[in-house]
Every structure is written in C-alpha cells, then in structure tokens.
Amino acid sequence: MVTLRAGAWREWRDAVLAAASAAGLGVVPGKFRSGTWMTVAALEGYRQAGERRPVDLDKTVPTLRKAEQVQAAALARLSATPASAAT
C-alpha cells in the first residue's frame, strides 16, 4: 500500500530527477524514509575548488543557480500534472 506521503515523495522525486536530467545536472536519487525532511535527490559535485581557497564561488554559484532552476522546473511540472486519484 502506497501512502499519500510516499506517493507525494515519488512524484516530487520523479519531477526533480527529470528536470535535473534535462538540465544536465548530476544528482543522486534519495531514499524514502520516515521523518521530518523529504530528501528526493542530492546534487553531485557542486563545490568547485579554487587554487587558493577551498571553494571557488565564481564557479560554484552558477551550478547552484542551475539547481534552483531545476527545482522551479520540477515544481512547474508537478503544477501542470493533474492531481492523483489518491488525494
């Protein structure tokens, strides 16, 4: 039996993974767990090292902005999808 929460997690995960793939952004799918937070994917390799500092913000920030666009695209995808029969 799929709970409403598990179904919502799967829908959001699928939307995020599809948007990330379309944007060419590397993500690792999350695992469904009971708890407070809903992690559906983790962004890979977004921290870019600099020559003199541990993180080069000029290289890292564009990747994080792309991740924001992926989230927006995933939300738009879900908003365009009719509500499931389980709700």
C-alpha positions as CSV (number, residue, x, y, z in Angstrom):
1,M,0.0,0.0,0.0
2,V,1.4,3.4,-1.0
3,T,0.7,6.1,1.5
4,L,-0.2,9.6,0.4
5,R,3.1,10.8,1.7
6,A,5.1,8.1,-0.2
7,G,3.1,8.9,-3.3
8,A,3.9,12.7,-3.0
9,W,7.6,11.9,-2.4
10,R,7.7,9.7,-5.5
11,E,6.0,12.4,-7.6
12,W,8.4,15.1,-6.4
13,R,11.5,12.8,-6.8
14,D,10.4,11.9,-10.4
15,A,9.9,15.6,-11.3
16,V,13.3,16.6,-9.8
17,L,15.2,13.8,-11.5
18,A,13.6,14.5,-14.9
19,A,14.3,18.3,-14.6
20,A,17.9,17.6,-13.5
21,S,18.5,15.2,-16.3
22,A,17.1,17.7,-18.9
23,A,19.4,20.4,-17.4
24,G,22.4,18.2,-17.5
25,L,22.8,18.4,-13.7
26,G,24.2,15.4,-11.8
27,V,22.0,14.3,-8.9
28,V,21.9,11.2,-6.8
29,P,18.4,9.9,-6.0
30,G,17.4,9.9,-2.4
31,K,15.8,7.1,-0.3
32,F,12.4,7.4,1.1
33,R,12.5,7.4,4.9
34,S,10.0,8.4,7.6
35,G,10.9,11.7,9.3
36,T,10.7,15.4,9.2
37,W,12.6,16.1,5.9
38,M,11.9,14.9,2.4
39,T,15.2,14.4,0.5
40,V,14.5,13.3,-3.0
41,A,17.9,13.9,-4.6
42,A,21.3,15.2,-3.7
43,L,23.3,17.5,-6.0
44,E,26.7,16.0,-7.0
45,G,29.9,17.9,-7.4
46,Y,28.6,21.4,-6.9
47,R,31.5,22.7,-4.8
48,Q,34.3,23.8,-7.1
49,A,37.7,24.1,-5.6
50,G,39.9,27.2,-6.2
51,E,43.6,27.4,-6.4
52,R,43.9,29.4,-3.2
53,R,40.7,28.6,-1.4
54,P,38.6,25.5,-0.7
55,V,35.6,26.7,-2.7
56,D,35.7,28.9,-5.8
57,L,32.4,30.8,-5.5
58,D,32.7,32.1,-9.1
59,K,32.5,28.5,-10.3
60,T,30.2,27.2,-7.6
61,V,27.4,29.8,-7.7
62,P,26.3,29.1,-11.3
63,T,25.8,25.4,-10.5
64,L,23.7,26.3,-7.5
65,R,21.6,28.7,-9.7
66,K,21.1,25.9,-12.2
67,A,19.9,23.7,-9.3
68,E,17.4,26.5,-8.4
69,Q,16.1,26.4,-12.0
70,V,15.8,22.6,-11.8
71,Q,13.6,23.0,-8.6
72,A,11.5,25.6,-10.4
73,A,11.1,23.3,-13.4
74,A,10.1,20.3,-11.2
75,L,7.5,22.4,-9.4
76,A,6.1,23.6,-12.8
77,R,6.0,20.0,-13.9
78,L,4.0,19.0,-10.8
79,S,1.7,22.0,-11.1
80,A,0.9,21.0,-14.7
81,T,0.1,17.4,-13.7
82,P,-3.5,16.7,-12.6
83,A,-3.8,15.6,-9.0
84,S,-3.5,11.9,-8.5
85,A,-6.6,9.8,-7.6
86,A,-5.1,9.1,-4.2
87,T,-5.7,12.6,-2.9
